[in-house]
Amino acid sequence: MLVSLLYGDPVHAGEVHAQAGAPSWAQLSPEQQKILAPLQQEWDRLEPDRRKRWLDLAARYPNLPAERQLRMQQRMQEWASLTPEQRAQARERYKQLKQLPPEKRQQLHQRWQEYQHLPEEKRQRLREKRAPGPADPNAGKPGDQTSPR
């Protein structure tokens, strides 16, 4: 198994992560599996600390209002669909946003809310005006407290 880790065998690397303290997908309760279903495909490849953060979130999930539960499910699906590079970028943006002064964070949050209320065609035009490159659905979003990035 050590050789698998050294040479990057993702199947066995996932097993080592599971052995490091965070439960594998098969070890999750049915309720946890239901809540964390968008993450099932990659669960056993997540680092133990990331699994623990998702489990903490799943523990709070039943006590959340229905609209927050829906939002959390949508965010998990979005997160699961990102490439590893996009996730790394999102984590870096989150760290940068957390370092901003509270008034600057509030200003960015306000701008994001305004953007969200624009009609779709206006948002599309704004996205097209952005710097060249692939569209990043998370660009400019303030950090979300419900997602362990």
Order of alpha helices (4+ residues) and beta strands (2+ residues): alpha-alpha-alpha-alpha-alpha-alpha-alpha-alpha-alpha
